Amino acid sequence: MQKTTAQLLENPELLQFESEKTLKRLSQSLKTTAKDSWPELKTRLEQQLPALLELYLSLYGEHYDCYYHLEQLLKLLAKSSAQRPAYLRKEDAEPQDWHKDPAALGAACYVDLFAKDFQGLAKRIPYLKQSGINYLHLMPLFKAPEPNSDGGYAVSDYRNTMPQLGSMQQLADLMQQLHQQGIKPVLDFVFNHTSDEHRWAEKAKAGDAEYREFYFFLTEQERDQFAPSLREIFPEIRRGCFTQDKTSGLWVWTTFNSFQWDLNYANPAVFNAMAEEMLFLANQGASVLRLDALAFVWKQAGTNCENLPKAHSLIKAFNAVARIAAPALQFKSEAIVHPDEVVKYIAPEECQLSYNPLLMALLWDSLATRNTRLLKESLRKRFAIDPNCSWVNYIRCHDDIGWTFDDSIAWQLGINPDHHRQFLNQFYTGQFEGSFAAGVPFQQNPVTGDCRVAGMLSSLVGVEKAEIENNALHLEHALQRIYLLNSVILSIGGLPLLYMGDELGLKNDYSYVLDPAKKDDSRWVNRVAVTDQQLASATSADTLSGRIYQQLQHLIQTRAKLPLLGAGSTTLLHDDNPQLFLYQRQLDGKRLVAIVNFTERTQLCSSLTGQLWHDELSNKTLPAGILQLDPYQVLWLTPANS
């Protein structure tokens, strides 16, 4: 008796039976395609196919041709498995808990800004290893339209790189070199949209009905069913989320930019096509794929089309595909949304890694306010995640700082969230009296005045302003702020991520305003080129860059010796002093308490009296009793008698 999709989804035993039946029916064909990878592929299919089948049916079970598309997907997995390089197949068999190592350290860079091209980056591997970096996110490097590429996030071809960087083969060679040197390569998987110059979009423009269904071609009436519920992402550049196609007169869904066409994942052919692109990137050597704009991937009329349940099902389905054909591949969530939504993407079966935008935003908040209440209360209920997953903790990235925090927690603390965001924007763009920062507003809304902030780390913490004013004390405070921020991302729990150039204290580059293609995107102020001379300054103790770099190295090397700073659990601690931030790391009965002074004044900590503590950073034993912290001081304390 035939079972309906609903009956299958309600009965795990039936799902198991159907997956076994499907695998048995296709085994000979899959075996022929998979070649010598068949034994391990067969084992993984037996383990993972029930989960993939459940997810696929939940997404596409109502399509008359669902099982045809499922069969095509399984053939794709066999083909990709056969093409997987031997060194990656070896990694597939290893544990994937490397991000829990206390020596795990990430970095992100644009290839052209950091090293000009792929061959140049290969020559800079010694610098990466010298710095302790073993996870490298190469920012968008695939073919994109010029000059409107959204920094590379409008992909025209997932299998061709930007010509000035080198060829796809050179990228694959570079990725293998990184693996050989113990560095995990990370690539962007821009899967919410393609460029309007992608071959699928070109066919859709030409009227190909099959490829029109890859995107959203809507009449004005259909558009208006969705439009009222959607928010504008880049209001400074364009209004609305749809662009009219000149040829057909229909409206195309374009959440971000007019040249970025959203994909229609309600079509199983789109899922299969993007799964093929994903596995291609995995087979080039990607250890991690950063899932770009994952909150937006599913559309449903009457909603804001963000963080919908089927968006999670879709990501889980991609994950199930990876577990079968490229088990070493891990996903990193890029969800810059409400904190309660961010954590929903983090799970072994969804995204094993996730940016921590809440920590990033509230570290900057605490520096501006000299108060840690919002930081502590926000993290208290949201920092804990599945122990097999990791936060990616960052201070700055290639993008902007958005003030992501829960308004309800702000209100509980007596903070008006709208006014507070206005204050933070004014503070970090240097418009607030007494501000140390030299940031630049990004995407200022002409109606509400709302914006985000762009800027390099050293400019935002006060180095740039102190140097202009020739103020030695303010410069010292700025350097201490850099040390403080680095200390937190290295010790609070998760994979720390540096943005290349920040480790040397490079400042804002305002020359972007002279480039017509960049002048309207202020994020280019913190996309700074790194020269050989600047890299050489890392080992020079008498330069500002050298001092910043060496202080960071001290933190990195100290962390690497403390296993509990890798795999340990994290607990936020209470102290009556709101200027201090305290948290504890624990592992196998051992513990470390971090204390951070977020002010330029001496502060007292009275919550750790009653025992002697050893500070791992200064290698000194502190006297029992109330602890005194100097301006912006950081302590990593372990019990002195342990």
N, C-alpha and C positions, 0 to 999 in steps of 0.2 A: 504493500500500500504506500503510495507516494505521500511524503510529508511536506507540509508547507514550510516556508521560511520561518514563520513565527513558531511553529512546533519544534523546529530544529534549534532555534535560539533559546527555547525554554528547557531543552533537555540535553544536558552534557553528554549523556550516553549515546544519544542519537547523533550528536555532532562528532563524537569519537568514531562511531560506526561509519558515518558518511566520509570522514577524512580518510579512514583506512581503505574504504571502497574506492575512493578517488585515486589514492596513491597506488593501489594495486592495479587499477585500470591503466594508469599512465606510466607505471614503473619502467617498462621496457623502453618507451620513447625517451623518458627522462634519463635513464641509464646511458643510452646511446649518446645523448647530447652532453651529459656531464663528464663522460669519459673517465679519467682516472680519479676524479674527485667524487665519484658516485658513492663509495662506501660511507664517507662522512656526511655527504649530502643526504643520503637515505636516512641515516640516523637522525639528523636534524629535522628532516621532514616528518619523521614519525613523532618527534617530540613537539614540534612547533605548528604543524599543519592544523590541528584542531583549533588553536588560538587564532591563526590566520583565517581559517574558514569562518569562525564565529564573527570576527571583525568585518570580513569581506561581505558576509551576508547582511550584517547590520547596516552596512553602508549601501549595498547594491542589490540586496535580495529581491527587491521589487522590480528590478530590470528583467525583461524577458530573456536577455542574453547574458545574464550574470555568470552562469557556469561556463559559457564560452570564454568570457574574459578571465575567469579564474584559471581555466586551463592554459590560456595564453600566458598568464602570470607565472604559473609553475614551470612552463617551458623556458621562460625568461630566466628564472632562478637557476635552472640547470645550465643554461648557456653561460650565465655570469659566473657560476661556480667553476665551470671548465676554464674560464679565462682568468681566474684569480691567480696572481703570481705566487710562486712557491714560498717566498719569504713572508707573504701575508697569510698564506694557509698555515704556516707554522705559528704565527701569532694568533690565529683563530683558535688554536688549541690551548692557549695559555690563559691564566686568570686575568680578568680585566679590572683589577682593583688598583692599578698603578696610580690613580689620582688620590689614593689614601696614603701614599708614601710621604713622609715628612720632607723629603727632598724634591717633591713635585713642585714645579714652578713654571707658570705659563707666561707667554708674551704674545703680543699681537702687533702686526706691522703691515703696511702697504709695501709690496715688493719694490715698486719703483722708488718710493721715498726712502726706504731703508737700504736698498742695495742696487738700485737701477733695473736689474733684471734677474732671471733665475740663476744664471751663472755667477753673477755678483753675489747673490745670496749664499750660494754654495761656498764662496770664499769667506763669508762671514760666519760660517758655522763655528770656527774656533772662538770667536767673540761670544756667541751664544753659549757654548760650553763653558767658557771662562766665567760667564755670568750666572751659571747654574740653571739655565733655561732648558727644559726638557719637554716642552709642549709649545708649539709655535703655530699661531693662527695667522695664516696668510690671507689678508683681506682680499675682497673680490678681484679676481684676475682673469675672468672669462670675457669673451668677446661681448662688447656692449656698444650701443650707439654713441656716436660723438656729435656734438659735445654734451648732449643730455643723457648721461649714463647713471645719474643718482649715485655717483661714487662707485660705480660698478655693480649696483644692485638692480640694474635693468639688463638682464642677460639675454643676449641674442643667440648664443650657442654655448651649451654646457660642455661641449667637446673641443672647443677651440679657445685658446688663450688670447689675451691682448697681444698683438704682434710685437710691440715694443718690449714685452717681457721675455719673449722667447716662445718656443713651440710647446705643444702638449707633451711631446716626448721629452723635452728638456725639463718640463715640470715633473713628469713621472720619475725621471732620473734623479731630480733634486729630492723628491719625496723619499725615494729609496735611500739616498745618502743620509737624509735626516733620520730615518729608521735605524740605519747602521750606526749612527752616532748617538742613539738613545733618545732621540727627540721625536715626539709624536706630532705629525703634521695635522693641522686643522684647516678645513675649507668651509666656505659658506655654501649652504644648500638653499638657494633662493627659490622656494617652491610655491609661494603664494601667487607669483606672477612671472611673466616673461616680458622681455622687451617687445614693443610692437614691430620690431624688425626680425624677431625669431621666425624661423621657417613656418612654424604652425600659424603664427599671426599673419604672415604674408599670404598663406593659402586661404586663411579665413577672409582676409581683405578681398581676395580674388573671387570670393563667393563659394568656395568649397564648403558644402554643407557639413561634411564630417568634421572639419576643423573649426567651423563656426561654433560647434558644440564643445570645443575645447575652452571657449571663453564665454562671456555673457554678451550676446547681441540682443538688445532689448528695444522694444518700442517705447515711446514716451510714456505710455500708460503703464507698461511693465516696469519701467524705471521708477515711476512714482510710487510703486508698491513698496520699494525698498528705501528710496532716498530719505524720507522724513526721519528715519530712525538712525541714520548713519552720522558719525562725527567726521569733521574735516581734520585730516592729519597734517597737511602743510598749507594752512590758510593763507600764509604770506605769498605763496607761489600760485595757488589756484583755489577756486571755491568749488565745493561739491565733490562727489566721488565717481562721476561718470564723464565720459568724453564721447562726442559724436563722431562716428566714423564717416568720413567725407564721401566715401564711395556708396555705401548703402543707406546712409542717413540714420542708421540705428545707433543706439547708445551702448558703448562698451564700458564695462565696470573697470574703473581705474582708481583703486583706493588711494594710492600714493601720488603718482604723477601720471599725466596724460599719456606718456609713452610706456607705462608699465601696465600691462593688461592682466587682470586677475584671471586665474585659471578656474575652470568649473569642475570642482571635484565631485559633484553629483554624477559626473560621467565616469564610469569605470575605466574607459579608455585613457582618460587623463591620469588616473592613478597609476595604471600600468606604464604609461609612457614616462611619468616622472620617477617611478620605481626603477626603470631602466637607466635613467640619467643618474639617479642616486647610486646605483651599484657600479656604474661606470666610474664615478668619482671615487668610490671605495676601492676599486681595483687599481686606480692610479696611485694609491697609497694613503688616502685619508684615514686617519685613526679616529677622528671626530668630525662630524658635520654639525655646523651651527645652523639650526633651523630658523631661518630668517622669517620674521613677521608671522610666526605660527598661530598667533591668536586670531588671525583674520581669514583662515583658509576655508572655512565653511560658511555658506550664505543661507539665510532663511528670512523670508519676508516678515516684517513686523518686529524684528529684533535689531540690535545694533551690529549684528554679524561679527561679534567678537566673543571669543571664549565659549563658543557653543559646544554642547556635548559631543556632536559629531566631529568637531575639530580634534578632540581628544581621541576619538575612535580612529580617525584618519592617521594621526601620528603613531598610535599603537599599531596600526596595520603596517605602516612603513617600518616600524621597529621589528615586527614579526618577520617581515621580508629580510631585514638585515640579519636577524638571528639565524635564518636559514642559509643565506648565501654569503654573508660576510660577518661572522659572529664577533670579530674583534672591533667592528665599527660601533662607535657610541654617538649618542645625540646630545647636543647642547641646546637648551631652550633659550630663545631670545624673546621673552615675553615682558615687554615694558608696559605692564598693565597694573591694575589694582593688586596690592600684595596678596590678597586672598585668592586671586586668580593665578598668580605666578606659581604658587606652591602646588597647584593642581596638575601642573605639567611634569612634576618631578616624581619619577617612579622607575624601577628597573625595566618595566614593560613599556615605558613611554620615553622620557628623557632622563638619562643617567646623570647628566650635568645640567646646571642651569645658572645663568647669570643671576647675581643677587643685586638687583637695582635698588631694593629697599635699603640695604646696608650702605651702598655707595652714596645714595642721596642723603641719608641721615648722618653719615660721617661728616659731610660738608655742612649739614645743618648744625651739628654740634660744634664745629669750629666757628661758625658765624655767631651762634648764640652763646657759646661758652657754657652750654647746658646740655646734659645728656638724657633728659627725661623722655623726650620723644623717641630717641634712639632705643633706649632700654625697653620702653613699653611696647614699641612696635615690633622689636625682635623677640620679645618674651614668648609670644604665642606663634611666631612664624619662622623661627630659625631652625627648629628641629625638623628634619626630613628623614626619609628612609635611610638607614645606615649604609646601604649599598650604593647610595647616590652621593653626589658632592655639589655644594655651591661652588660657583666660580666667582671669587671675590675680587672686585676691581675698584680702583679709585677713579680712573678715567678710561675712556675708550676712544675710538675714532669718531664717536658721535658727540652728542650733547648730554648735559645733565638735566633730566626732568625731575621735578620734585614729587616723586612717587612716595606717598605715605597715605595711611588710612585717616580720612577726615574725622571719623568717629573717635579715634584715639586722641587726635589733636583736641577735639572739643572737650573730651574728658579731662584733659590737662589744662583747660582754660585757654586754648590757643584757637583763634579764628583761622581755619586752614587757608581760606582765600587770601586774607591779609598777610598770613605768614609766607605764602608763596610769593606774594608781591615783594615782601621784605627780602626774601632770599634772592630773587631776581635782581633787585636793586643792589643788594650787598655784593653779589658776585660779578656784577657788571660795573662795580666801582662807583655807583651812584649814591650809596648810603654813606653818610658821614662817618669817618673812622674805619671804613672798609680797607682791608689789605689787598683785595683782589683786583685783577685786571682781566675779567672775562668779557665776552662779547654776547649780546642777545642773539638767540636763534629762533626763527619762526615766530616773531612777535605778531600776535593777533591784532589786527587794526581795530577790531570792535571791542574786545575785552581787555586788551593790553597784556594778556598772558603771553609768556614766552618760556623758552628754556635757555640754558647757558652753555656756551662753548668756550674752550680755552685749554691750554696745556697745564699740566700739574703745577709747575713752578710759577706760572703766571697767576694761577688761581689762589695759591697759598701765600703770595706776597713777595716772591723773589723779584719779579719784574719791577714792581712799584718801589721796593726798598732800594734797588740799584739806581733807579731814576732819581730818587730822593737822596741817595748816598747816605742812607741811615743804617749804620752798622747793627744797632739793636734790633731793628725791624727785620733786617736780613737774617740775623741769628734766629729770630722767632720763625721766619718763613722756613728755614732749613729744619728746624725742630718739628714744624707741622708736617713736612714731607716724611721725616723719620717716623712720626706718630702714625700717620696714615698707612705707611708701609708695614709698620709693626702689627696693626690690627688685621690687615688682610692676610698676613703671614701666620697669624696665631689663632684667629677666632674659630677656624674650622672650615675646611674647603680648599679648593685649588686656587692659590693666589695668581692673579693675572696682571702683568705689567703692560703698559702701552709703550712701545719702543720710542726712545727719546726722553721719556719721563725719568728713566733710571739715570740719565745724565743731567737732568734739570733743564732741558731745552725749553725755551720760552716761545710764546705766541709768534706766529709768522703772519703779519698783516698784509703781505704782498698779494694775497688772493684777490683783493679788491681791484687789482690791476688787470685781472684775467676776466674777460667778459663771460666765460663759461662758468666761473666760480664765484663771481662777485656777489651773487644773490644767495649764496649758501655759506653762512659764516662758520660752519663746521670746519672749513678748510683752514681756519686760524690755528686749529690744533692737529692738522695733518702736515707735519713738519718733516722736511728732508733731513737725513742724518749723514754727515760727511765722515770720511776717514779720519780727519783731524779731530772731530768730536769724539769718535770712538777711542782714539788714542789718549784723549784726556781722562778716560776712565781710570787709568793707572797713575795719574799725576796728582799727588796729594796736595799740591799747591794751587790747584784750580778749583773753582766752585763745582764744576761737573765731577771732578775726581772726588771731592769730599762727599757729595751726594751719593755717588756710586759706591764708595767704600763703606759709608754708613749702611747702605742697603745690603751690601755683601755681608756685613757683620750680622745683620738680622737673618739673612738667608742661611748662612753657615751655622749660626746658633740653632735655628729651627731644625736643620737637617739632623742634628744630634739628639733631638727630642722626639721619639716615636709618637708620644701622645699628642703632638701638634699635627700629626698626620691623621691617624685613624681614630683618635680619641673623640669622646662625646663632649658636647659643649653645654654649659649651664650658665645662665646670666645670674650674677650675684647682686645683692642689694647693699648699698651704702648710703648713709644719710646725706652725703655730700653730692649734690646734683652736678657738680663740675667734673666728677670722676665717672669712669666707665669701668666696671669690673666684670670679668667672666672667668670661668674655671674650665679647664680641659682635664679629662680623666681617661685613663686606659690601664687595664690590668692592675688596679689598686693604686696606681700612681696619679698624682695630680699636679697641675700648674695653675696658678692664679695670675691673670694679667690685670694690671691696673694702669689706666691711661688718664692723664691729666689734660683736659681739653682747654686749659686756659694758660695765659702768659703770667699767671700768678702762682705762688706757692700754695699747695693744697694739702690738707690733712685727711688721712684715711684711718678711721677708727674701727673698722669692721674685721680686721685680721689680727687683733691683739691675742696674746696668750701663747704664742709660739715663735720660734726663730724661723726666719725665711732667708733663703738664698736666692739672690737675683741672678738669673742665668745670663742676662745681658751684660751686666757689669762684673760678673763673677765675684760678687761680694755678699757676705752674710750681713743682714740688716739687724739692728738691735730690736729686741722685743718691745712691744708697746705700740703706740700710735705712730703710723708711718707718715713721713713728710715727703711730698713729691715736689720737685722743682718745676718751674714752668715747662709745660708740654712734656714732662718726663713720662717714660714708659717703664714699667717693671714687669718682668716675667719671673714670678716667684714659685719656687718649689720648697717644700719643707726642708729645713736645714739639717734635720737629723735622719733624712731618708738616704 
